[in-house]
Amino acid sequence: MNKAGSAIVLLLAIFFSPGLLPCSAAEYAAGRTVASSPASSPSVYDLQRRIDVILSRSSLRKVLFSARIISAETGEAVYAKNPHLALMPASNMKIVTSAAALEYLGRDFAFVTRAGWCGDVLVVKGSGDPLLGDKETDARNGGTIQPFIGEIIARLRELGVASVSDVLIDTSIFDNQRVHPSWPLNQLHQKYACEVSGLNFNGNCIDISAANRNGKAVLALDPQTDYVKLINTLTVWRSRRSWFSVHRTGVPGEILVKGNCRSAAGPYAVAVENPALFFGRLLRNALIEEGIGVGGEVQERPAPEGCEFRPLAEHATSIGDCLQRTNKDSLGLAAEAMFKRLGVQSDPDGKQGSWEGGQKVLSGYLRGLGVDEREFVVADGSGLSRDNRLSANALTRVLMHLAAGADWEFYESSLAVGGLDGTIENHFWEKKYRGRVLAKSGYIQAVRALSGVVRTDSGDYVFSILANKAGSGARTAIDSAIKAVIDWGVRPAVRF
């Protein structure tokens, strides 16, 4: 064969090499690429076909998907479907918020709330701590429900204090915008849409329970407080099922309770208005019950300028606890508090944490990871806002950045574990899948999402699958796609 013929054969051999197969324009636009590596073996195409079948079912024809699955070891994609398409991420936004918080605040960071004297005024300085008085965190750490209030009272007793002139709650660490402008107005009484303050307590919620006592519907509050007034319109028809709903009346602190109380119902967590004053009222009443007089009403304002602050007690919440509640339990308040606190850290004066400040930090974080600005819109930290946008590529870049760092195990432990705990406890419960999926779920109306890491026999894979215009069938499809990765990752034993 002459030199020209040899060159043609060589070019053809290179062009049709299994590791260098050309991709179509449609595949390129969808983010489907084929690389020369072990990940491009025929089995990868088999996985791609399986997932394509799952996500292309007729019942899902109107659903928009953005998906990307990559090897945690090599970074090579084994599946992609519109990976650069920015969609509403719902609570998958918490992945970016918590990752940025760990990056910029550090794993040793803690929210520290301080109580002290300023003259004869009792001042509590908020730090934005989202887990002060949080039942789940206190139970996990072996504490009581109101340790901070108890510590303040104990210190006052030790000092022999008989009365205080005023109780001031300083929330100036954050701005005064406690409700995000794009949150749904008809859901602001729900615990996942609670206000975000410089001082938060008990998840900024109060639990309401109903009981039928000798034919009369009786309501109870936990914690017990006069800060909230209940309007009880419950009926007690024994021929009807028990149910109740809560509604704000427009009067601050007033809640209307409707429904039927055939038997006990609740507790139902309801978000309170102005959580700093809610905490302040609890503190004031606890002081009075312990025989310590309080001269005035609770006020929300900074301590007087020039007044020496003399510490009494403090409460610290670790960032590890915040990550757990944010990712494993999807607590929106924890995400939003970290989001605003990032704004504080970026402010030269270290004050006035805001949604605007958090937006700047998270946007810069994503750009620093090489995410194109067309692939994200940052509105809030929890994903409740429908103005948020993220692509599967953006989320997997965040997760891969974490996986390559020294804090990966620390972060990974905050994710929910399929079949075992958190928001995916009831997913992936079958024996072959249980414990193999560590992820953050996401759900708001018409949005389903799941992003994290899946462990297979052939290695770990970082994934993100977002679905918009979606119903419950989309979440089932997402689970099936991740199960397909686990099934595909099972490698047959080599026989000699």
N, C-alpha and C positions, 0 to 999 in steps of 0.2 A: 504494500500500500504506500502511495506517495505521501509527502508531508502534508499536503492540503487535506487528503482524505483522513489522515490520522488526526488532524486538528478538528475536523468535523465530528469524528467519532468521540473525541475527548469532550468536545462541547456538549454533544448530545448526552454523554454519560453524566456530565456534571449537571445538566439541566434537569434530567429525569432521576437524579439521585433522590432516594426517599427522604433524606434530610433537607432537601432544598426544593420541595415542591412549590410551584408558584401558587399564589392565592388570587382569587377573582377580585374584581373591584368591589363587588357586594360584600365579600368576606372581609376585605380591608376596611370598608366603611363600618362594618359591624364589629370590628376589632378582632376578627378571627385571623390569627397569624399562625404559620407553621414554621417551626425552627428546627435546625439540625441538632437533635439531641435525643437521648433515650425517651424523653417525654413525647416525641413525635412518632413513637412506634404505633402500629396498627391499633393497639389497645386504647390509645387516646382517642382515635376516631370512633371507636366503639362507645366510649364514654360520651363523646360529643353527640353521637346519634341518640343514645339513650336519653340524655337530658333534653335534646331538641324535641324528641317525641313527647316528653313529659310537659314541656312548656308550650307546646304547640297544639295541645288538645283543643277540640272545637269549643269547649266551654270557656276557654281562655282567649278566644280570638280577639277580644277587645282589650285585653290586658297589655299594658306596656311593661316590658322587662328591661332591667339593666343588670347584667350578671357577669361575674368574673371569678374564676377559680384558678389559683396558681400554687405551684409547689413552694412550700415554705423554705425548702432547702435550696432550690435553684432559682426561684423567682419566675420560672417559665409557666405560661398559661396552658392549662389543659382544657379550659372551656371559657368561652366568652360570647356574650350576646348583648349587643349595644352597650359595651362597658363604659363608654364615654358619655352616655345619655344621662343628663342630670334630671333626677326625679325627686318627688317628695320622699324623704327617708323615714318619716315618723321618728320613733325613738332610736333609730340607728344614728341619729344626730348625736346621741349621748356618747357614742364611740369617739367622735372627734373631740367633743368637749372634755371628756375624761382623759383622753390621750394628751391633749394640749395642757390640761391641768397638771398632769404628771410631768410633762416636759418642762414647763415653766415654773411651777410652784415647787416641784421636787417631792420625792417620796417621804421626806422628813417634815414636810409642811403640816401644820395643824391650825385649825380655826380656834382661836382662844378668846373666849368671852370673859370679861372682867367686871367684878363688882367692887365698889370702893366708896370712900367718903370724899365729899367735896364740901368742906365746911360741915354743916349738920344735915346735908342733903345726901341721900343714898343714890348713887349713880351706877347704872349698869351699862357698860360699853359693849355694844354688839360687834361681832366680827364677821357677820354674815353666815355663821355656823348653821347649816341646814339640819343638823341632827341633835341639837340641844333638846333634851326631853323626848327623843325619838324612842318609842317603845321597843322596836325591833333591835336597834343598836344597843340600848341599855340591857336588854335581855341577853343578847349575844355576849356582852362584856361583863355580865353578872352584876349590873348596877340596878338602881331603883329608878322609878319613873321621873321623879323630880329631885335628883341629887343636888343640882345647883342651888335651887331655892333653899333646900335643907342646909347646905353649907353656908349660905349667907346668914341664915337665922342662927346657926351654931356659932359663927364668928361674932355676931352681934351680942349673943348671950355671954360669950367669953369676955367681951369687953365691957359688959355690964350696961349696955345701951338700953335705955327705957323707951326712947321715942326717936323718930326722925321727922324732920320738917316736911320733906317732900321726897318723892320717888321719881327720878328722871331716867328715861330709857334713851340712850344715845344710839341712834341708828345711822349716823352720818357716814359710816364706812361705805354705804350704798346710797344711790340717789333716791328720790321720793317716788319714782315710777315703779310701783309694786306689781302692776299688771301689764303684761306685754300688749301693745296695741293691736296685734293681729291674732290674739287668742279669741276663741269663740265666746261671745258674751253670754250665751245661754248655758255655758258650762263652768262659769267662774266659781260656783259653789261646790264643784267636784274637787276631790283631794288632789287629782293630777293637775288641776289648774289653779292651785292655791297661790296666794300672793307671795311675793319674794321681798323680804325685808332685811334690813341690817341686823335685826334680831328676830330670829325665828324660834318657835317652840312647838313641840308636839306635832311636828309636820304641818304646823299652821292650820290644824284641824281640831274639831271637837267631835267626839262620838256620841250619837243620839241613839237611844234604845227605847223600845215601847213594850209595855206589859199590860195584860188584862187582869186587873185586880177587882174581883167581885163585880164584873160587868162594867168596870170603868177603865178607860184607856189612860195609862200613866206613862209619862215620858221621863227619861233620866239622861243626865249629861255626864260625860267623863272626859276630862276632869270636871268636877262640879265647880261652877262659876256663875256669878251674876253678870258677867260680861255679855252673855248671850241670853236673849229672851225668846222663849218658844211659844208660838201660837198653836195650840193643840186643837185640831179639827177632826181628830180620828173618830171613826165610828167603831162599834163593837158587835157587828152582825156576826153571829155564829154560823150562819149559812153561807158566808163568803170567806174567801181565803184571806190570810193575813198579808198585808203589804203596806208600805208607806213611802211617801216621797217628800222631799224637802224643797223649799223655795224661799228665796230672799224676797222680802216685801218692799224693799226700797228704803226702809228705815234702818240705819246702821245698827248692827247687832241683833236684828230681829229676824227670826226664821219661822216660816209657816210650815207646819207638818200636816200632811193629808194622808188618808188611807183608811184601812180597816184593821183593827187589832183583835182578831179572834184569839190569837195566842201571842206569845212573845215574838218580837221582831227586832232585828238589828244585831249588833250596833252598826250604824251607818256613819261613816266619816264625812263630815261637812266642813268645807273651808271657811275660816273666819275672816272677817274684815279687819285690817290693821293688826296683824299678829303681835307687833311690839306692845301695843296697849293691852292685848289679850294676856301676854306674859306679865306685864306690869300689874294688871289687876289680880292675877293669881298670886304674885309676890306680895302685893299690898295686903290682901286678905289673909295670907299665911302669916305675915308679920303680926297682924291684929289678933289672930287666933292664938298666937304664942305670947300675947301680952305685951307686944312692942307697939307703941302708939305711932300713928302716921298722921301728920298734920294736914296734908293736902291730898288732892287727887293725883293720880299718875299722869305724868307729862312725857311726851315724846319730843325731846330736844337735846342738843349737846349740853354738856356741863358748862357752867359760866366760864368765860375766858379769864385766865390768870389764876384760876382756883387750883390749888394743889390737890392732885388725886392721890388718895392714900388707899392702897389695895386692901381688900377684905378677903375675897375669894375669886377663884377663876375656874373655868371649865374648858378643857381642850378636846377637840375632835380631830382624829388623824385623817389624813387624806386617804389612807387605806380603807377606813370605814366609809368614807364618802364614795369611793370607787365601788365598793361592794353594793351599797344601796342604789347607786346610779345604774350600774350595769346588770347586776344579778337580779335586783328587784325592780328596776326601772322607775326609781323615785325621781320624779321631775324636779322637785324642790332641790335635791342634792345637785343635780346637773346645773340648774339655773344659778345656784349660789356659787358654784365653782366658776361658772361662766362670768358672772359679775365680778367675782374676786380676781379673775384674770385681768379684767379692766382696771381694777385697783392697782395691781402690780405693774401695769404698763403706764400708770399715771405718775408723773414726777412727784406730785404731792401725796401720792398714796391714799387718795380719798375718792369718794364719789364713784364707786363701782357702778357700771351701767350696762345696759344691753348694747349700746353703741360701742362702748369700750371692749366688751367681749367679742363683738362682731369683728372688730379690727384685729384682735389677737388671733382669733381662729382663722380668719381669712389669710393673715400672714403666715400662720402655721401651715396651711394647706399649700400656699404658693411655695413655701420653702421646701415642701416635699415634691415639687415639680408638677403639682396638679394645675391644669389649665383653668383659668378663671371662668371659662364657659361651663365648667363641670361642678360648680358649687355656688350656692347662695346661702349665706349665714344670716338667719333672723334671730333665733333664740338658741338656748343650749340644750333643751330637752327634746325638741322635735315636735312640740305641740302646735307650733305655728305652721300653717300650710304654705308659708312663703319660703320655707327652707327647701334647698335643692342639693342633692349629692348624687354623684355617679358611683357605680360599683368600682370603677377604677380608683376614685378618690378614697373610698373606704378601704380597699385592699392595700393601697399605698400607705395609709395610716397604720394598718395592722402589720404590714411588713416592716415598716420603720420601727414599730414597737418590738417585733419579733427579733430584730437585729440588735436591739439594745440590751443593756444590763438589767433593765427593769421588767423584762418580758414576763418572767414567772410571777412577779408581784402583780402585774396588770392582768395576766391571764387568769389568776385566781379570782378576779372580780367578776368574770363572765359567768353567766348561767350555764349549768351543765345539763345536757339533754337527758331526760329520764330520772334526774336526781334532785335538782333544786332550781330555784329562781323561776323566771317566766317561761322556761322551756321544760319544766319538771314533767309536764304531761305530754311532751313530745319526745320522740326517739326513745320510748320506754322499752321497746323490745330488747331482748338480751343481747342480740348482735350489734345493736346501735347504742345501747345505754352507756353513758359516760364518755362517748367518743366525740360529741359535738359540744364545743364551748363557744357560746355565741351571745349576741345581743339581739333580741327580737324587736319588732317595731309594728305598731298598729295605730292608725287613726282611720277615719272613714275613707274607704276606697283605697287604702294603702296597706300593704303587707311587706315586711322586710325581715331579713335575717342575715347577719354578718358575723364572722368569727373564724374559728379554726376547727377543722375536722381531722381526727386522727385515724389513719388507716394502717393496714399492715405494711404498706409500702412507703409510709411517711406521712407527714402532716401537710395539709393543704389549707391555705388561707382563702376565704371565700366571701363574697357579698352578692346577695340576690335581692333586688328591689322590685316591687310590683306596684304600679299605679293603675287606676281604674279597675281595682281588684275587689273581689269578694272573698269569702272563706275558701273557695276552691283554689285560689292563688296560693294561700298559705300551705294547703295540702300539697300543691305542686312543688313549692319550695322545699318542703321537707323531703318529698320523694326524690328531688334532684340531689340533695345532700346524702340521702341513703344510697343513691346510685354511686356516688363517689366512694362510699365505704365498701359497697359490694365490688366495685371495680378495683379497689385497692387490695383486695384479697388475692394474693399470688399463689398459684399452685406449687406444691412442693416439687423440687427437682429430683428426679429419679435417676439413679446410676445403675 
